[in-house]
Amino acid sequence: MADGTAILAPAVTRRLVDAFAEHHPAAARAARDRLERLTTRERDVVAGVARGLANAEIARELAMTETTVKAHVCRSLAKLGLANRVQIALLVRDAGQ
């Protein structure tokens, strides 16, 4: 790009993440351990967040209300000590999921 930053294609990004997990298994395991703090339903919602889905899309996919999805996202953020949805996505990525 003109400002000197680079953008990687999603496939390249995925390969980099996979390589990181292979070479940093302790970090990947730590991320998985953090995600295990969540209930099964919270993990389902977090997976949707990590895929970039909106709350309404997650609600439809999981057959729950949007209000319930919002509650799961808020509880998950608190349990994981995170501030936003991007951090959720990064944690899931680091876990290799």
mmCIF file of the C-alpha atoms, coordinates in Angstrom:
data_MODEL
# 
_entry.id   MODEL 
# 
loop_
_atom_site.group_PDB 
_atom_site.id 
_atom_site.type_symbol 
_atom_site.label_atom_id 
_atom_site.label_alt_id 
_atom_site.label_comp_id 
_atom_site.label_asym_id 
_atom_site.label_entity_id 
_atom_site.label_seq_id 
_atom_site.pdbx_PDB_ins_code 
_atom_site.Cartn_x 
_atom_site.Cartn_y 
_atom_site.Cartn_z 
_atom_site.occupancy 
_atom_site.B_iso_or_equiv 
_atom_site.pdbx_formal_charge 
_atom_site.auth_seq_id 
_atom_site.auth_comp_id 
_atom_site.auth_asym_id 
_atom_site.auth_atom_id 
_atom_site.pdbx_PDB_model_num 
ATOM 1  C CA . MET A 1 1  ? 0.000   0.000   0.000  1.00 0.00 ? 1  MET A CA 1 
ATOM 2  C CA . ALA A 1 2  ? 1.037   3.614   -0.437 1.00 0.00 ? 2  ALA A CA 1 
ATOM 3  C CA . ASP A 1 3  ? 1.554   4.184   3.286  1.00 0.00 ? 3  ASP A CA 1 
ATOM 4  C CA . GLY A 1 4  ? 4.010   1.298   3.538  1.00 0.00 ? 4  GLY A CA 1 
ATOM 5  C CA . THR A 1 5  ? 1.673   -1.211  5.180  1.00 0.00 ? 5  THR A CA 1 
ATOM 6  C CA . ALA A 1 6  ? 0.952   -4.582  3.660  1.00 0.00 ? 6  ALA A CA 1 
ATOM 7  C CA . ILE A 1 7  ? -2.264  -6.530  3.391  1.00 0.00 ? 7  ILE A CA 1 
ATOM 8  C CA . LEU A 1 8  ? -2.205  -10.314 3.360  1.00 0.00 ? 8  LEU A CA 1 
ATOM 9  C CA . ALA A 1 9  ? -4.727  -12.483 1.619  1.00 0.00 ? 9  ALA A CA 1 
ATOM 10 C CA . PRO A 1 10 ? -6.871  -14.563 4.019  1.00 0.00 ? 10 PRO A CA 1 
ATOM 11 C CA . ALA A 1 11 ? -5.260  -17.792 2.804  1.00 0.00 ? 11 ALA A CA 1 
ATOM 12 C CA . VAL A 1 12 ? -1.798  -16.423 3.568  1.00 0.00 ? 12 VAL A CA 1 
ATOM 13 C CA . THR A 1 13 ? -2.942  -15.192 6.966  1.00 0.00 ? 13 THR A CA 1 
ATOM 14 C CA . ARG A 1 14 ? -4.334  -18.659 7.766  1.00 0.00 ? 14 ARG A CA 1 
ATOM 15 C CA . ARG A 1 15 ? -1.025  -20.310 6.835  1.00 0.00 ? 15 ARG A CA 1 
ATOM 16 C CA . LEU A 1 16 ? 0.839   -17.865 9.085  1.00 0.00 ? 16 LEU A CA 1 
ATOM 17 C CA . VAL A 1 17 ? -1.511  -18.595 11.980 1.00 0.00 ? 17 VAL A CA 1 
ATOM 18 C CA . ASP A 1 18 ? -1.115  -22.339 11.455 1.00 0.00 ? 18 ASP A CA 1 
ATOM 19 C CA . ALA A 1 19 ? 2.667   -21.987 11.380 1.00 0.00 ? 19 ALA A CA 1 
ATOM 20 C CA . PHE A 1 20 ? 2.567   -19.912 14.573 1.00 0.00 ? 20 PHE A CA 1 
ATOM 21 C CA . ALA A 1 21 ? 0.500   -22.589 16.330 1.00 0.00 ? 21 ALA A CA 1 
ATOM 22 C CA . GLU A 1 22 ? 2.928   -25.300 15.219 1.00 0.00 ? 22 GLU A CA 1 
ATOM 23 C CA . HIS A 1 23 ? 5.943   -23.360 16.451 1.00 0.00 ? 23 HIS A CA 1 
ATOM 24 C CA . HIS A 1 24 ? 4.279   -21.944 19.556 1.00 0.00 ? 24 HIS A CA 1 
ATOM 25 C CA . PRO A 1 25 ? 2.230   -24.831 20.934 1.00 0.00 ? 25 PRO A CA 1 
ATOM 26 C CA . ALA A 1 26 ? 2.303   -23.408 24.462 1.00 0.00 ? 26 ALA A CA 1 
ATOM 27 C CA . ALA A 1 27 ? 0.695   -20.161 23.289 1.00 0.00 ? 27 ALA A CA 1 
ATOM 28 C CA . ALA A 1 28 ? -1.939  -22.061 21.316 1.00 0.00 ? 28 ALA A CA 1 
ATOM 29 C CA . ARG A 1 29 ? -2.642  -24.274 24.329 1.00 0.00 ? 29 ARG A CA 1 
ATOM 30 C CA . ALA A 1 30 ? -2.953  -21.235 26.604 1.00 0.00 ? 30 ALA A CA 1 
ATOM 31 C CA . ALA A 1 31 ? -5.516  -19.728 24.222 1.00 0.00 ? 31 ALA A CA 1 
ATOM 32 C CA . ARG A 1 32 ? -7.472  -23.021 24.164 1.00 0.00 ? 32 ARG A CA 1 
ATOM 33 C CA . ASP A 1 33 ? -7.361  -23.162 27.968 1.00 0.00 ? 33 ASP A CA 1 
ATOM 34 C CA . ARG A 1 34 ? -8.851  -19.666 28.164 1.00 0.00 ? 34 ARG A CA 1 
ATOM 35 C CA . LEU A 1 35 ? -11.677 -20.662 25.832 1.00 0.00 ? 35 LEU A CA 1 
ATOM 36 C CA . GLU A 1 36 ? -12.413 -23.697 28.006 1.00 0.00 ? 36 GLU A CA 1 
ATOM 37 C CA . ARG A 1 37 ? -13.558 -21.279 30.746 1.00 0.00 ? 37 ARG A CA 1 
ATOM 38 C CA . LEU A 1 38 ? -16.676 -20.691 28.671 1.00 0.00 ? 38 LEU A CA 1 
ATOM 39 C CA . THR A 1 39 ? -19.833 -22.762 28.649 1.00 0.00 ? 39 THR A CA 1 
ATOM 40 C CA . THR A 1 40 ? -20.594 -24.757 25.532 1.00 0.00 ? 40 THR A CA 1 
ATOM 41 C CA . ARG A 1 41 ? -23.173 -22.202 24.416 1.00 0.00 ? 41 ARG A CA 1 
ATOM 42 C CA . GLU A 1 42 ? -20.783 -19.309 25.033 1.00 0.00 ? 42 GLU A CA 1 
ATOM 43 C CA . ARG A 1 43 ? -18.178 -21.106 22.917 1.00 0.00 ? 43 ARG A CA 1 
ATOM 44 C CA . ASP A 1 44 ? -20.774 -21.510 20.154 1.00 0.00 ? 44 ASP A CA 1 
ATOM 45 C CA . VAL A 1 45 ? -21.444 -17.762 20.223 1.00 0.00 ? 45 VAL A CA 1 
ATOM 46 C CA . VAL A 1 46 ? -17.728 -16.943 20.386 1.00 0.00 ? 46 VAL A CA 1 
ATOM 47 C CA . ALA A 1 47 ? -17.149 -19.135 17.322 1.00 0.00 ? 47 ALA A CA 1 
ATOM 48 C CA . GLY A 1 48 ? -19.715 -17.073 15.451 1.00 0.00 ? 48 GLY A CA 1 
ATOM 49 C CA . VAL A 1 49 ? -18.069 -13.850 16.574 1.00 0.00 ? 49 VAL A CA 1 
ATOM 50 C CA . ALA A 1 50 ? -14.704 -15.186 15.394 1.00 0.00 ? 50 ALA A CA 1 
ATOM 51 C CA . ARG A 1 51 ? -16.233 -15.907 11.974 1.00 0.00 ? 51 ARG A CA 1 
ATOM 52 C CA . GLY A 1 52 ? -17.274 -12.271 11.760 1.00 0.00 ? 52 GLY A CA 1 
ATOM 53 C CA . LEU A 1 53 ? -20.996 -12.865 12.168 1.00 0.00 ? 53 LEU A CA 1 
ATOM 54 C CA . ALA A 1 54 ? -23.287 -10.182 13.546 1.00 0.00 ? 54 ALA A CA 1 
ATOM 55 C CA . ASN A 1 55 ? -25.364 -10.936 16.636 1.00 0.00 ? 55 ASN A CA 1 
ATOM 56 C CA . ALA A 1 56 ? -28.503 -11.362 14.508 1.00 0.00 ? 56 ALA A CA 1 
ATOM 57 C CA . GLU A 1 57 ? -26.725 -13.913 12.288 1.00 0.00 ? 57 GLU A CA 1 
ATOM 58 C CA . ILE A 1 58 ? -25.428 -15.839 15.298 1.00 0.00 ? 58 ILE A CA 1 
ATOM 59 C CA . ALA A 1 59 ? -28.930 -15.802 16.800 1.00 0.00 ? 59 ALA A CA 1 
ATOM 60 C CA . ARG A 1 60 ? -30.440 -17.266 13.626 1.00 0.00 ? 60 ARG A CA 1 
ATOM 61 C CA . GLU A 1 61 ? -27.717 -19.873 13.307 1.00 0.00 ? 61 GLU A CA 1 
ATOM 62 C CA . LEU A 1 62 ? -28.002 -20.999 16.941 1.00 0.00 ? 62 LEU A CA 1 
ATOM 63 C CA . ALA A 1 63 ? -31.796 -20.621 17.240 1.00 0.00 ? 63 ALA A CA 1 
ATOM 64 C CA . MET A 1 64 ? -31.666 -18.104 20.079 1.00 0.00 ? 64 MET A CA 1 
ATOM 65 C CA . THR A 1 65 ? -32.704 -14.505 20.512 1.00 0.00 ? 65 THR A CA 1 
ATOM 66 C CA . GLU A 1 66 ? -30.375 -11.668 19.673 1.00 0.00 ? 66 GLU A CA 1 
ATOM 67 C CA . THR A 1 67 ? -30.640 -10.533 23.304 1.00 0.00 ? 67 THR A CA 1 
ATOM 68 C CA . THR A 1 68 ? -29.346 -13.917 24.432 1.00 0.00 ? 68 THR A CA 1 
ATOM 69 C CA . VAL A 1 69 ? -26.452 -13.695 21.983 1.00 0.00 ? 69 VAL A CA 1 
ATOM 70 C CA . LYS A 1 70 ? -25.576 -10.241 23.330 1.00 0.00 ? 70 LYS A CA 1 
ATOM 71 C CA . ALA A 1 71 ? -25.630 -11.634 26.876 1.00 0.00 ? 71 ALA A CA 1 
ATOM 72 C CA . HIS A 1 72 ? -23.330 -14.514 25.884 1.00 0.00 ? 72 HIS A CA 1 
ATOM 73 C CA . VAL A 1 73 ? -20.924 -12.099 24.170 1.00 0.00 ? 73 VAL A CA 1 
ATOM 74 C CA . CYS A 1 74 ? -20.821 -9.846  27.250 1.00 0.00 ? 74 CYS A CA 1 
ATOM 75 C CA . ARG A 1 75 ? -20.273 -12.770 29.634 1.00 0.00 ? 75 ARG A CA 1 
ATOM 76 C CA . SER A 1 76 ? -17.610 -14.239 27.364 1.00 0.00 ? 76 SER A CA 1 
ATOM 77 C CA . LEU A 1 77 ? -15.744 -10.943 27.187 1.00 0.00 ? 77 LEU A CA 1 
ATOM 78 C CA . ALA A 1 78 ? -15.797 -10.712 30.992 1.00 0.00 ? 78 ALA A CA 1 
ATOM 79 C CA . LYS A 1 79 ? -14.721 -14.328 31.540 1.00 0.00 ? 79 LYS A CA 1 
ATOM 80 C CA . LEU A 1 80 ? -11.892 -14.004 29.020 1.00 0.00 ? 80 LEU A CA 1 
ATOM 81 C CA . GLY A 1 81 ? -10.771 -10.577 30.222 1.00 0.00 ? 81 GLY A CA 1 
ATOM 82 C CA . LEU A 1 82 ? -11.222 -9.086  26.766 1.00 0.00 ? 82 LEU A CA 1 
ATOM 83 C CA . ALA A 1 83 ? -12.554 -5.712  25.668 1.00 0.00 ? 83 ALA A CA 1 
ATOM 84 C CA . ASN A 1 84 ? -14.100 -6.326  22.236 1.00 0.00 ? 84 ASN A CA 1 
ATOM 85 C CA . ARG A 1 85 ? -15.139 -8.741  19.491 1.00 0.00 ? 85 ARG A CA 1 
ATOM 86 C CA . VAL A 1 86 ? -11.837 -8.364  17.629 1.00 0.00 ? 86 VAL A CA 1 
ATOM 87 C CA . GLN A 1 87 ? -9.985  -9.664  20.662 1.00 0.00 ? 87 GLN A CA 1 
ATOM 88 C CA . ILE A 1 88 ? -12.342 -12.650 20.747 1.00 0.00 ? 88 ILE A CA 1 
ATOM 89 C CA . ALA A 1 89 ? -11.549 -13.396 17.107 1.00 0.00 ? 89 ALA A CA 1 
ATOM 90 C CA . LEU A 1 90 ? -7.815  -13.135 17.767 1.00 0.00 ? 90 LEU A CA 1 
ATOM 91 C CA . LEU A 1 91 ? -8.022  -15.472 20.757 1.00 0.00 ? 91 LEU A CA 1 
ATOM 92 C CA . VAL A 1 92 ? -9.933  -18.055 18.743 1.00 0.00 ? 92 VAL A CA 1 
ATOM 93 C CA . ARG A 1 93 ? -7.380  -17.709 15.955 1.00 0.00 ? 93 ARG A CA 1 
ATOM 94 C CA . ASP A 1 94 ? -4.514  -18.143 18.412 1.00 0.00 ? 94 ASP A CA 1 
ATOM 95 C CA . ALA A 1 95 ? -6.207  -21.286 19.733 1.00 0.00 ? 95 ALA A CA 1 
ATOM 96 C CA . GLY A 1 96 ? -6.168  -22.661 16.191 1.00 0.00 ? 96 GLY A CA 1 
ATOM 97 C CA . GLN A 1 97 ? -9.933  -22.989 16.043 1.00 0.00 ? 97 GLN A CA 1 
# 
